[in-house]
């Protein structure tokens, strides 16, 4: 499925315990889930094993639904919507509020 948010976009969380925090998209999955750097941290309990040297309680990033995030506009410091336009045969994303291109 196509989404307007891409990897390495600056986003802002709109719902949940991390509401209002700003971060970068790490990965987007086809089922509408998103991994975000250092947000929605859960604790994973791992047993001791001979193969894995890591054990104990380990912090791990958890998924967030893509409907709970919005792209962050650095010019207005707020969440914004995305529009598309064609320039010289290329499809370009830009912010709806002020019309600047998304880099």
C-alpha positions as CSV (number, residue, x, y, z in Angstrom):
1,X,0.0,0.0,0.0
2,X,1.2,3.5,-0.7
3,X,1.6,6.0,2.1
4,X,2.4,9.7,2.0
5,X,5.0,9.3,4.8
6,X,8.3,7.8,3.8
7,X,11.4,6.5,5.6
8,X,13.6,9.2,7.2
9,X,10.8,11.7,7.4
10,X,10.4,13.9,10.5
11,X,7.1,13.1,12.2
12,X,5.1,14.1,15.2
13,X,3.1,11.7,17.3
14,X,-0.6,12.7,17.5
15,X,-2.0,10.0,19.9
16,X,-0.8,7.8,22.7
17,X,1.7,8.1,25.6
18,X,4.3,9.9,23.4
19,X,1.9,12.5,22.0
20,X,3.7,15.7,20.8
21,X,7.2,14.1,20.5
22,X,9.1,14.5,17.3
23,X,11.3,11.8,15.8
24,X,12.3,10.2,12.5
25,X,10.7,7.2,10.8
26,X,12.9,4.1,10.9
27,X,10.8,1.7,8.8
28,X,7.3,1.5,7.3
29,X,5.5,-1.9,7.0
30,X,2.7,-2.9,4.5
31,X,0.2,-3.5,7.3
32,X,0.1,0.2,8.3
33,X,2.6,-0.1,11.2
34,X,5.6,2.2,11.6
35,X,8.9,1.9,13.6
36,X,10.2,5.2,15.0
37,X,13.6,6.0,16.5
38,X,13.6,6.0,20.3
39,X,9.8,6.3,20.7
40,X,7.2,3.8,22.0
41,X,9.8,1.9,24.0
42,X,8.7,-1.4,25.5
43,X,10.7,-3.7,27.7
44,X,11.4,-7.2,26.4
45,X,12.4,-10.0,28.9
46,X,15.0,-12.3,27.4
47,X,16.2,-15.6,28.9
48,X,19.8,-16.6,29.1
49,X,20.9,-18.8,26.1
50,X,24.2,-20.1,24.8
51,X,23.6,-18.6,21.3
52,X,22.5,-15.1,22.3
53,X,24.8,-13.3,24.7
54,X,22.1,-10.7,25.5
55,X,19.7,-11.4,28.4
56,X,17.7,-9.6,31.0
57,X,15.2,-6.7,30.5
58,X,16.0,-5.0,27.2
59,X,14.3,-1.8,25.9
60,X,12.9,-2.3,22.4
61,X,11.1,0.0,20.0
62,X,7.6,-1.1,19.3
63,X,5.3,-0.4,16.4
64,X,2.9,2.6,16.0
65,X,0.0,2.7,13.7
66,X,0.5,5.1,10.8
67,X,-2.8,6.8,11.6
68,X,-1.3,8.0,14.9
69,X,1.5,10.1,13.3
70,X,1.6,13.1,11.1
71,X,4.5,14.7,9.2
72,X,6.3,17.5,11.0
73,X,6.6,20.9,9.3
74,X,9.8,22.6,10.6
75,X,8.7,26.0,9.2
76,X,5.6,26.2,11.3
77,X,6.6,23.7,14.1
78,X,3.3,21.9,13.8
79,X,1.8,18.8,12.2
80,X,0.9,19.2,8.6
81,X,-0.7,17.5,5.6
82,X,1.0,16.4,2.4
83,X,0.0,17.3,-1.2
84,X,1.6,16.2,-4.5
85,X,2.4,18.1,-7.6
86,X,4.3,17.3,-10.8
87,X,7.3,19.4,-11.6
88,X,9.3,18.5,-14.8
89,X,7.7,15.1,-14.9
90,X,8.6,14.2,-11.3
91,X,6.1,13.8,-8.5
92,X,7.1,16.0,-5.6
93,X,5.6,16.1,-2.1
94,X,5.0,19.4,-0.4
95,X,3.4,20.8,2.7
96,X,-0.3,21.8,2.3
97,X,-0.1,24.8,4.7
98,X,2.8,26.8,3.2
99,X,3.6,25.0,-0.1
100,X,7.3,24.2,0.6
101,X,8.8,21.0,-0.7
102,X,9.5,18.1,1.6
103,X,13.1,17.2,1.6
